Amino acid sequence: MGAAPHEPQQPGQYPGHPYPGQPYAGQPQPPGPYGPYGPYPPAPRPPARTSLVGPVVLTGIGAFLLVAAVVVAVLVVRTFLSIVPLGVLDAGGGPGSASVASTSAPGTTTAQLAAGYHHLYLVVPSDEHDASLVGVAQLTGPDGTTITGEQSAIDGTATMGGNRAVLVAGFSVLEAGEYTLTVPEATTPDAQVVLVEGPDFAGFISGVFGTVGGVFLAIALGVIGFGLTVGGVIWWVVRARARRRVVAGPQPF
């Protein structure tokens, strides 16, 4: 009998025979992923992100924090100015712009006072360091009520024009109106007193802590806001360039 006709072997019929397009066993395999019918096509590149929502939001938050830092800084300055003795004396050493009443010691004067706390400063030559009032200063209200000056727990001084103002007493005025200030004599001749509005001890302490805390808060807001703003602008520029490339389309080689 004749030999059976030779039948071609099909790929995958016997071990070691790969699928079409794949190398045989022991044959080096070209780089790249291979499937059952040859190499995979390269994965498509993800589309470029062109949305400006993220950069706009980041930049807006940074700008908001910068504005908040400026607002906090303004409040810190106002708080600081409210607790320091500014305007007690003018350039010539006399009563300054903050004075609401002044007189010699001893002496008496009247003035319209607002409700709140008031400080009484004794003005003496700047080389005099031990001056004080011999007695107690008093305020007499429009209804005849007398307010006795209390010893101040705040150590306040101001020096201008060869004179020095020393905080010697405080008054808590409950109602606005016309008051009469009566001042005893001082241990130094030709002394004067100046009455100004100011915080009491609790207000002074809260003002100090508020000023210190406000400075740190303003710095933190400024640093964070500046960083976010710069990062948002850079991100914005990158996204804007990507958007222009997408609009322009593929460029010919």
C-alpha positions in Angstrom: 0.0 0.0 0.0 1.2 3.5 -0.6 2.2 5.9 2.2 -0.4 8.2 3.5 -0.2 11.6 2.1 1.8 14.1 4.3 -0.6 16.4 6.1 0.8 19.8 7.1 0.9 20.4 10.8 -1.3 23.2 12.1 0.1 25.8 14.4 -0.6 24.8 18.0 -1.2 21.2 17.1 2.0 20.0 18.8 4.0 21.4 21.7 6.5 24.0 20.7 4.6 25.2 17.7 3.4 28.8 18.3 0.6 30.7 16.8 1.2 32.5 13.5 3.3 35.6 14.1 5.0 34.2 17.3 8.6 32.9 17.4 9.4 29.2 17.9 10.7 28.0 21.2 14.3 29.1 21.7 14.0 31.8 19.1 14.5 35.4 20.6 11.3 37.3 21.0 11.3 40.9 19.8 10.5 43.5 22.5 7.0 44.6 23.1 3.7 42.9 24.2 2.5 40.0 22.0 -0.9 38.5 21.7 -2.0 35.3 20.0 -1.9 37.0 16.6 1.1 39.2 16.8 2.2 42.3 18.7 -0.4 44.6 20.3 -0.8 48.0 18.8 0.7 50.8 20.9 -1.7 52.1 23.6 -3.2 55.5 22.6 -1.9 58.5 24.5 -4.5 59.9 26.9 -5.9 63.2 25.8 -4.2 66.3 27.2 -6.1 67.9 30.1 -7.1 71.4 29.1 -9.7 72.3 31.8 -8.9 75.6 33.7 -11.2 74.9 36.6 -8.5 73.6 38.9 -6.0 76.4 38.2 -8.8 79.0 38.6 -9.9 77.6 41.9 -6.4 77.3 43.3 -5.5 80.8 42.2 -8.7 82.2 43.6 -8.1 80.5 47.0 -4.6 81.9 47.1 -5.7 85.4 46.2 -8.5 85.2 48.9 -5.9 84.2 51.5 -3.6 87.1 50.5 -6.5 89.5 50.9 -7.4 88.0 54.3 -3.7 88.5 55.3 -3.9 92.2 54.5 -7.2 92.6 56.4 -5.7 90.8 59.4 -2.6 93.0 59.2 -4.8 96.2 59.2 -6.7 94.9 62.3 -3.4 94.1 64.0 -2.1 97.7 63.4 -5.4 99.2 64.7 -5.3 97.0 67.8 -1.6 97.9 68.4 -2.3 101.6 68.1 -5.2 101.3 70.6 -3.0 100.0 73.4 0.1 102.2 73.0 0.1 105.8 74.4 0.1 107.7 71.1 -1.0 111.3 70.9 -0.6 111.9 74.7 2.0 114.6 74.0 2.6 116.8 71.0 6.0 117.7 69.6 6.4 120.6 72.2 5.6 118.3 75.2 2.1 119.7 75.7 -1.2 117.8 75.5 -1.4 115.8 72.3 -4.1 114.9 69.8 -5.4 112.1 72.0 -6.1 114.4 74.9 -9.7 114.9 75.9 -9.0 117.1 78.9 -5.9 118.7 80.5 -5.1 120.9 83.4 -2.3 121.8 85.8 -1.7 119.9 89.0 -3.4 121.0 91.1 -6.2 122.1 88.9 -9.8 121.6 87.7 -11.3 121.4 84.2 -14.5 120.2 82.4 -14.8 118.0 79.3 -17.2 116.0 77.3 -16.3 112.4 77.8 -17.6 109.3 76.0 -18.5 106.1 77.9 -15.4 103.8 78.4 -12.1 103.7 80.1 -9.9 106.8 80.4 -6.3 107.2 81.4 -4.8 110.1 83.4 -1.2 110.9 82.6 1.0 113.1 84.8 3.3 115.3 82.6 6.7 116.3 84.1 10.1 117.2 82.8 11.8 114.2 81.1 14.6 114.1 83.7 12.1 113.7 86.6 11.6 110.0 87.3 9.9 110.0 90.7 7.0 112.4 90.2 3.5 111.4 91.4 0.2 113.0 92.6 0.0 113.7 96.3 -3.7 112.9 96.4 -6.4 111.1 94.3 -7.8 112.6 91.1 -11.6 112.5 90.7 -14.3 112.9 88.0 -17.6 114.4 88.8 -20.4 113.4 86.4 -23.4 115.5 85.2 -25.6 114.0 87.9 -23.1 114.8 90.6 -21.7 111.2 90.9 -18.0 111.2 91.7 -15.7 108.7 90.1 -12.4 108.2 92.0 -9.3 107.5 90.0 -8.0 104.0 90.5 -4.4 103.0 90.4 -3.6 101.7 86.9 -2.1 98.2 86.5 -0.6 99.3 83.1 2.8 100.9 83.0 2.4 103.6 80.3 4.9 106.4 79.5 5.4 108.8 76.6 8.2 111.3 76.0 8.1 114.3 73.7 9.4 117.8 73.6 11.5 117.5 76.8 8.5 116.3 78.8 7.5 112.8 80.0 4.0 111.6 80.6 3.5 108.9 83.2 0.2 106.9 83.6 -0.9 107.5 87.2 -4.7 106.7 87.3 -7.7 105.4 85.4 -11.4 106.2 85.3 -14.3 103.9 84.2 -16.9 106.2 82.7 -20.3 104.5 82.4 -22.3 107.2 80.7 -21.3 109.9 78.2 -21.6 113.5 79.3 -19.9 116.5 80.7 -17.5 115.7 83.5 -15.4 117.8 85.9 -11.8 116.6 86.4 -10.3 117.6 89.8 -6.6 117.0 90.2 -4.5 117.3 93.4 -1.0 118.7 93.5 2.0 116.8 92.3 5.4 116.2 93.9 6.9 118.2 91.1 6.1 121.9 90.6 4.6 123.0 87.3 3.2 119.5 86.5 0.3 118.9 84.2 -2.2 116.1 83.7 -3.6 114.8 80.4 -6.8 112.7 80.2 -7.0 110.3 77.2 -9.2 107.4 76.2 -7.7 103.9 76.4 -8.2 100.3 77.3 -8.5 98.9 80.9 -6.2 96.2 82.1 -8.3 93.4 80.6 -8.6 95.2 77.3 -4.8 95.9 77.3 -4.0 92.2 77.9 -6.4 91.0 75.2 -5.0 93.6 72.9 -1.4 92.4 73.4 -2.4 88.8 72.8 -4.5 89.8 69.9 -1.6 91.8 68.3 0.9 88.9 68.7 -1.6 86.3 67.5 -2.7 88.5 64.6 0.9 88.9 63.5 1.4 85.2 63.3 -1.9 84.7 61.6 -1.2 87.4 59.0 2.2 85.8 58.2 0.7 82.3 57.9 -2.1 83.5 55.6 0.4 85.5 53.5 2.8 82.6 53.0 0.1 80.0 52.2 -1.8 82.5 50.0 1.4 83.4 48.1 2.3 79.8 47.5 -1.2 78.8 46.3 -1.4 81.8 44.0 2.0 81.1 42.4 1.2 77.4 42.0 -2.2 78.3 40.5 -0.7 80.7 38.0 1.9 78.1 36.9 -0.8 75.5 36.6 -2.9 77.9 34.6 -0.1 78.6 32.2 0.5 74.9 31.6 -3.2 74.2 31.0 -3.5 77.2 28.6 -0.6 75.9 26.5 -2.1 72.4 26.3 -5.4 74.0 25.2 -3.7 76.0 22.5 -2.0 72.8 21.2 -5.3 70.9 21.1 -7.0 73.7 19.2 -4.2 74.0 16.7 -4.4 70.2 16.0 -1.5 67.9 14.8 1.3 69.8 13.2 2.9 68.4 10.0 6.5 67.2 10.2 
